[in-house]
Amino acid sequence: MNNVFKRRTTFLYPLTLFLLLSLGQVFADNADDIFMRAKKSAKRGQLDFAFSDLHFLVALYPESEHYEDSLFALGEYYYGIGAYHSALKNFNEILKINPESKARIFIKVYLMEIAKKRGDSDRVNKFKKEIVVSEQLSLLFRDFKEYNYTSALTREYRAVYFIDKIKFFVDEKLFSEIYY
C-alpha cells in the first residue's frame, strides 16, 4: 500500500508542477503577447490555437487595445464553422462598443450573409441599405473606391465600391456582392 502511494505521488507531483507552471505562464502573458501569439498561430494555419488565444484575450482583457480585433476574429472563426449565433454575438458586440469600427462595413456584410443563410430577407435588405449608405461615396475622377481591413486571423478584407455595386473580397476571393 505504501509502495502504491509512492508511485502515485511520484507521478502526480511532476504532473501537478508542470500544470501549475504552464498555467502560470499563460496568466503571466499580457494582452499584447497573447494577441501576437494568436496572429503567429493564424499565419501558420493553426486557427484553433489562434482562436483559443483570442478567446482567452477577450475573456481576460476587455480593456485591451486588441479587444475589438479579437472579437472580429472570433466572429469570423465562428462564421467559418457555421456557429452563426456566436458570430452574431461577437460582431454585434463590436458595433455596440464602437459603432465607427474600422471593420464596421465587413461586420455588416457578415451580418447580411448570416441573415441570408437564415432566410431573413427583411434583415438582408436592412443590412444592404446600411452598407450602401454607410460610406460617403464620391467617385469623381475615379471608377471605384476601396476599403481594406486585415483581421487578427490574417485574412485580408477588401470592399470595392463601384457606381452600381459593391464587391466584398476575403483573401482576394469574392465573398459577397450588393447591387443598387
SERO-4910 file (N, C-alpha, C, O; in steps of 0.05 Angstrom, whole numbers):
BEGIN
 pado doro    nc1    nc2    nc3   cac1   cac2   cac3    cc1    cc2    cc3    oc1    oc2    oc3
  Met    A     16    -24      0      0      0      0     17     25      0     12     44    -15
  Asn    A     38     25     16     56     47     17     71     51     -9     76     74    -17
  Asn    A     77     29    -23     91     29    -48     73     42    -70     83     57    -87
  Val    A     48     36    -70     29     47    -89     26     77    -85     26     92   -104
  Phe    A     26     85    -60     24    114    -54     48    129    -65     46    150    -76
  Lys    A     72    117    -61     97    129    -71     96    132   -101    104    152   -112
  Arg    A     87    111   -115     86    112   -145     67    134   -154     73    149   -173
  Arg    A     43    135   -141     24    155   -149     35    183   -144     32    201   -160
  Thr    A     47    187   -121     59    212   -114     81    220   -133     84    243   -142
  Thr    A     98    200   -141    120    205   -159    109    213   -187    121    229   -200
  Phe    A     86    203   -194     74    211   -220     58    237   -218     61    255   -235
  Leu    A     42    240   -197     25    264   -194     40    289   -188     33    311   -197
  Tyr    A     62    288   -172     77    311   -165     88    326   -189     84    350   -192
  Pro    A    103    312   -207    113    326   -231     91    336   -249     93    357   -261
  Leu    A     69    321   -251     47    329   -268     34    354   -257     28    373   -273
  Thr    A     30    355   -231     18    379   -219     37    403   -222     27    425   -228
  Leu    A     62    399   -218     81    420   -221     82    431   -250     82    455   -254
  Phe    A     81    413   -269     80    421   -297     55    437   -303     57    458   -316
  Leu    A     32    428   -294      7    443   -299      7    470   -286     -1    490   -298
  Leu    A     17    472   -262     18    498   -248     37    517   -262     31    541   -265
  Leu    A     60    507   -271     79    524   -285     67    533   -312     71    556   -321
  Ser    A     53    515   -326     41    522   -352     20    544   -348     19    563   -363
  Leu    A      3    540   -328    -18    560   -323     -6    586   -314    -16    608   -322
  Gly    A     16    585   -299     29    609   -291     39    625   -315     38    649   -315
  Gln    A     49    611   -335     59    624   -359     36    637   -374     39    660   -384
  Val    A     14    623   -376    -10    634   -390    -19    660   -376    -24    680   -390
  Phe    A    -21    659   -350    -30    683   -336     -9    705   -334    -16    728   -328
  Ala    A     16    698   -338     37    718   -338     38    734   -364     48    756   -365
  Asp    A     27    722   -385     26    737   -411      7    761   -408    -12    760   -393
  Asn    A     14    781   -423     -4    804   -425    -19    803   -451    -14    785   -467
  Ala    A    -38    821   -454    -55    821   -478    -39    823   -504    -46    809   -524
  Asp    A    -18    839   -504     -1    842   -528     12    815   -536     12    807   -559
  Asp    A     23    801   -516     36    775   -521     16    755   -532     21    740   -550
  Ile    A     -8    754   -519    -28    735   -528    -37    741   -556    -41    723   -572
  Phe    A    -41    766   -562    -50    774   -589    -29    767   -610    -36    757   -631
  Met    A     -4    772   -604     17    766   -623     20    736   -627     24    726   -649
  Arg    A     17    721   -605     18    691   -607     -5    681   -624     -2    662   -640
  Ala    A    -29    693   -621    -52    685   -637    -47    691   -667    -53    675   -684
  Lys    A    -36    714   -673    -30    721   -701    -10    703   -713    -12    695   -736
  Lys    A     11    695   -697     31    676   -707     18    649   -713     24    636   -733
  Ser    A      1    640   -695    -13    615   -699    -30    616   -724    -31    597   -740
  Ala    A    -44    638   -729    -61    642   -753    -44    641   -778    -51    629   -798
  Lys    A    -21    654   -777     -3    654   -801      7    626   -807     12    620   -831
  Arg    A     10    610   -787     19    582   -791     -4    563   -798      0    539   -802
  Gly    A    -28    575   -800    -52    559   -806    -63    544   -783    -80    526   -787
  Gln    A    -55    550   -759    -65    537   -735    -87    554   -723    -84    566   -702
  Leu    A   -110    554   -737   -132    571   -729   -144    564   -702   -154    581   -688
  Asp    A   -143    538   -695   -154    530   -669   -138    542   -646   -149    551   -626
  Phe    A   -112    542   -649    -95    554   -628    -99    585   -628   -100    597   -606
  Ala    A   -101    597   -651   -106    626   -652   -132    632   -639   -134    651   -623
  Phe    A   -153    617   -646   -179    621   -634   -178    619   -603   -189    635   -589
  Ser    A   -164    599   -593   -161    595   -565   -149    619   -551   -158    629   -531
  Asp    A   -127    629   -563   -113    652   -551   -131    677   -552   -133    692   -533
  Leu    A   -145    681   -575   -162    705   -578   -186    703   -558   -194    723   -547
  His    A   -197    679   -555   -219    676   -536   -209    682   -507   -224    695   -492
  Phe    A   -186    673   -501   -173    679   -475   -169    709   -471   -176    719   -450
  Leu    A   -159    722   -492   -155    751   -491   -181    766   -486   -182    784   -469
  Val    A   -201    759   -501   -227    772   -498   -239    768   -470   -250    787   -458
  Ala    A   -235    745   -459   -246    739   -432   -231    754   -410   -243    763   -391
  Leu    A   -205    756   -413   -189    768   -391   -181    797   -395   -175    810   -375
  Tyr    A   -181    807   -419   -171    834   -424   -191    850   -441   -184    859   -463
  Pro    A   -215    855   -431   -235    871   -446   -226    900   -450   -237    914   -467
  Glu    A   -207    909   -435   -197    936   -437   -174    938   -457   -164    960   -462
  Ser    A   -165    916   -468   -142    916   -486   -147    930   -512   -170    931   -522
  Glu    A   -127    941   -523   -129    953   -550   -134    932   -571   -142    939   -594
  His    A   -130    907   -565   -135    885   -584   -162    873   -581   -169    854   -596
  Tyr    A   -178    883   -563   -204    871   -557   -222    870   -582   -233    849   -588
  Glu    A   -225    893   -595   -242    894   -619   -233    876   -641   -249    862   -653
  Asp    A   -207    877   -647   -196    859   -668   -199    830   -661   -204    813   -678
  Ser    A   -197    824   -635   -200    796   -626   -229    787   -629   -235    765   -638
  Leu    A   -248    805   -622   -276    798   -626   -283    793   -655   -298    775   -662
  Phe    A   -272    810   -673   -277    806   -701   -266    778   -710   -280    764   -724
  Ala    A   -242    772   -702   -230    746   -709   -247    723   -698   -250    703   -712
  Leu    A   -257    725   -674   -274    704   -663   -299    702   -680   -309    680   -685
  Gly    A   -311    725   -687   -335    725   -704   -330    711   -731   -347    696   -740
  Glu    A   -308    718   -744   -302    705   -770   -297    675   -767   -304    660   -784
  Tyr    A   -284    668   -745   -279    639   -740   -306    625   -736   -311    604   -749
  Tyr    A   -323    636   -719   -349    624   -715   -365    622   -741   -378    602   -746
  Tyr    A   -364    643   -757   -379    643   -782   -368    620   -800   -383    605   -812
  Gly    A   -342    617   -800   -329    596   -816   -337    568   -809   -337    550   -826
  Ile    A   -344    563   -783   -352    536   -775   -382    534   -773   -392    513   -765
  Gly    A   -396    554   -781   -426    553   -782   -439    558   -755   -463    553   -752
  Ala    A   -424    569   -736   -436    576   -710   -445    605   -711   -433    623   -699
  Tyr    A   -467    609   -726   -476    637   -732   -485    652   -708   -481    677   -707
  His    A   -497    639   -689   -506    653   -665   -482    666   -650   -483    689   -642
  Ser    A   -461    651   -648   -437    661   -634   -424    683   -651   -414    702   -640
  Ala    A   -424    679   -677   -413    700   -695   -428    726   -691   -417    748   -689
  Leu    A   -455    724   -691   -472    748   -687   -465    762   -661   -463    786   -660
  Lys    A   -462    746   -640   -456    757   -614   -430    774   -615   -429    796   -604
  Asn    A   -409    763   -627   -384    777   -628   -385    802   -646   -376    823   -638
  Phe    A   -397    799   -669   -399    822   -687   -416    845   -675   -409    868   -677
  Asn    A   -439    837   -663   -456    858   -651   -442    871   -627   -447    895   -622
  Glu    A   -426    856   -613   -411    868   -590   -392    890   -600   -390    911   -588
  Ile    A   -379    886   -623   -362    907   -634   -378    932   -641   -370    954   -634
  Leu    A   -400    928   -655   -417    951   -663   -428    965   -638   -432    990   -639
  Lys    A   -433    951   -617   -443    963   -592   -421    980   -579   -427   1002   -570
  Ile    A   -397    970   -577   -376    985   -563   -363   1006   -581   -352   1026   -571
  Asn    A   -364   1002   -608   -352   1021   -626   -367   1022   -653   -359   1008   -672
  Pro    A   -388   1037   -654   -404   1038   -679   -388   1048   -703   -396   1044   -726
  Glu    A   -365   1061   -698   -348   1071   -720   -324   1054   -725   -303   1063   -735
  Ser    A   -325   1029   -717   -303   1010   -720   -292   1010   -749   -307   1013   -768
  Lys    A   -266   1006   -751   -254   1005   -778   -263    979   -793   -260    978   -817
  Ala    A   -274    960   -778   -284    935   -791   -314    936   -795   -326    917   -804
  Arg    A   -327    959   -789   -356    962   -790   -369    951   -815   -388    935   -814
  Ile    A   -359    959   -838   -371    951   -863   -369    921   -868   -388    908   -878
  Phe    A   -347    909   -859   -344    880   -862   -361    865   -842   -371    843   -848
  Ile    A   -365    876   -819   -383    864   -799   -411    864   -810   -425    844   -808
  Lys    A   -420    886   -822   -447    887   -833   -451    867   -856   -472    856   -860
  Val    A   -429    862   -871   -431    842   -893   -435    815   -880   -451    799   -890
  Tyr    A   -420    809   -859   -423    783   -846   -452    781   -835   -465    760   -837
  Leu    A   -462    802   -822   -489    802   -812   -509    797   -834   -529    783   -830
  Met    A   -505    810   -857   -523    806   -880   -522    777   -890   -542    765   -896
  Glu    A   -498    766   -892   -495    738   -901   -507    718   -882   -519    698   -890
  Ile    A   -505    724   -856   -518    706   -836   -549    708   -839   -563    688   -838
  Ala    A   -559    732   -844   -588    736   -848   -597    721   -873   -618    709   -874
  Lys    A   -580    721   -894   -586    705   -919   -588    676   -912   -607    662   -921
  Lys    A   -569    666   -897   -568    637   -891   -593    629   -874   -601    606   -875
  Arg    A   -603    648   -858   -626    643   -842   -653    648   -856   -674    644   -846
  Gly    A   -650    658   -881   -675    664   -897   -690    688   -887   -714    690   -892
  Asp    A   -676    707   -874   -689    731   -864   -685    754   -883   -667    770   -880
  Ser    A   -703    756   -903   -699    776   -925   -702    805   -915   -690    823   -926
  Asp    A   -718    809   -894   -721    836   -883   -694    846   -872   -686    869   -876
  Arg    A   -681    829   -857   -655    837   -846   -634    839   -868   -616    856   -866
  Val    A   -635    822   -888   -617    824   -911   -619    851   -923   -599    865   -928
  Asn    A   -644    860   -929   -649    886   -941   -640    909   -923   -629    929   -932
  Lys    A   -645    906   -897   -636    926   -877   -606    929   -878   -596    952   -879
  Phe    A   -591    907   -878   -562    909   -878   -552    919   -905   -532    935   -906
  Lys    A   -565    911   -927   -557    922   -953   -558    952   -953   -540    966   -962
  Lys    A   -581    963   -944   -584    992   -943   -563   1005   -925   -551   1026   -933
  Glu    A   -558    994   -902   -538   1005   -884   -511   1005   -897   -496   1024   -894
  Ile    A   -504    984   -911   -478    982   -923   -475   1003   -946   -455   1016   -948
  Val    A   -496   1005   -962   -495   1023   -985   -492   1052   -976   -476   1067   -987
  Val    A   -506   1060   -955   -505   1088   -946   -484   1093   -924   -481   1116   -916
  Ser    A   -469   1072   -916   -451   1075   -894   -426   1092   -900   -414   1104   -882
  Glu    A   -418   1093   -925   -394   1107   -932   -402   1131   -950   -418   1128   -968
  Gln    A   -389   1153   -945   -393   1176   -963   -379   1170   -989   -354   1169   -990
  Leu    A   -394   1166  -1010   -382   1156  -1034   -381   1179  -1055   -402   1190  -1063
  Ser    A   -357   1185  -1063   -354   1204  -1085   -334   1192  -1104   -310   1188  -1098
  Leu    A   -344   1185  -1128   -327   1172  -1148   -318   1192  -1169   -310   1184  -1191
  Leu    A   -318   1217  -1162   -310   1238  -1181   -281   1232  -1189   -263   1231  -1172
  Phe    A   -276   1230  -1215   -249   1225  -1227   -238   1197  -1221   -214   1192  -1226
  Arg    A   -254   1178  -1212   -245   1151  -1210   -269   1132  -1213   -292   1139  -1211
  Asp    A   -262   1107  -1219   -282   1087  -1224   -292   1071  -1200   -313   1059  -1200
  Phe    A   -276   1071  -1178   -283   1056  -1154   -269   1068  -1130   -250   1084  -1133
  Lys    A   -278   1059  -1107   -266   1067  -1082   -263   1041  -1065   -281   1025  -1064
  Glu    A   -240   1038  -1051   -234   1013  -1036   -232   1019  -1006   -223   1040   -998
  Tyr    A   -240    999   -991   -236    998   -962   -223    972   -955   -231    951   -966
  Asn    A   -203    972   -938   -188    948   -931   -187    944   -901   -188    963   -886
  Tyr    A   -184    919   -894   -182    912   -865   -167    885   -864   -173    867   -880
  Thr    A   -149    882   -846   -135    857   -841   -143    847   -814   -139    861   -794
  Ser    A   -153    822   -813   -162    811   -787   -139    799   -771   -118    794   -782
  Ala    A   -145    794   -746   -125    781   -729   -119    752   -739    -98    741   -732
  Leu    A   -137    741   -754   -132    714   -766   -118    717   -792   -116    698   -808
  Thr    A   -107    740   -797    -91    748   -821   -106    745   -847    -94    741   -868
  Arg    A   -132    749   -846   -147    749   -871   -149    778   -881   -152    797   -865
  Glu    A   -146    781   -907   -147    807   -920   -175    812   -930   -185    797   -947
  Tyr    A   -188    833   -920   -215    841   -928   -213    866   -946   -197    884   -942
  Arg    A   -229    866   -967   -230    888   -985   -258    893   -995   -272    874  -1003
  Ala    A   -267    918   -993   -293    926  -1004   -288    945  -1027   -273    965  -1023
  Val    A   -299    940  -1050   -295    957  -1073   -322    968  -1081   -340    953  -1090
  Tyr    A   -325    994  -1078   -350   1009  -1085   -347   1018  -1114   -329   1033  -1122
  Phe    A   -366   1009  -1130   -368   1018  -1158   -393   1036  -1160   -407   1039  -1140
  Ile    A   -398   1047  -1182   -421   1064  -1186   -448   1050  -1182   -468   1062  -1174
  Asp    A   -449   1024  -1188   -474   1009  -1187   -474    984  -1169   -494    970  -1167
  Lys    A   -451    979  -1155   -449    955  -1139   -426    957  -1119   -409    975  -1121
  Ile    A   -426    939  -1100   -404    937  -1081   -395    907  -1081   -412    890  -1079
  Lys    A   -370    902  -1083   -359    875  -1082   -342    873  -1057   -326    890  -1050
  Phe    A   -346    850  -1043   -331    845  -1019   -314    820  -1023   -323    799  -1032
  Phe    A   -288    823  -1016   -269    801  -1020   -257    794   -993   -252    811   -976
  Val    A   -252    768   -990   -236    758   -967   -213    742   -979   -218    722   -994
  Asp    A   -189    751   -974   -165    739   -986   -168    737  -1016   -162    716  -1028
  Glu    A   -177    758  -1028   -180    761  -1057   -201    743  -1070   -203    742  -1094
  Lys    A   -216    729  -1053   -239    713  -1064   -264    728  -1059   -269    739  -1037
  Leu    A   -282    729  -1079   -307    743  -1076   -324    730  -1053   -329    706  -1054
  Phe    A   -331    747  -1035   -347    737  -1012   -377    745  -1015   -394    729  -1008
  Ser    A   -381    769  -1025   -409    778  -1027   -410    802  -1047   -390    815  -1052
  Glu    A   -434    807  -1058   -438    830  -1075   -465    842  -1069   -484    829  -1061
  Ile    A   -466    868  -1072   -491    883  -1068   -494    901  -1093   -476    916  -1100
  Tyr    A   -517    898  -1107   -523    915  -1130   -544    935  -1121   -562    929  -1105
  Tyr    A   -541    959  -1132   -561    980  -1125   -566    998  -1149   -582   1016  -1148
***
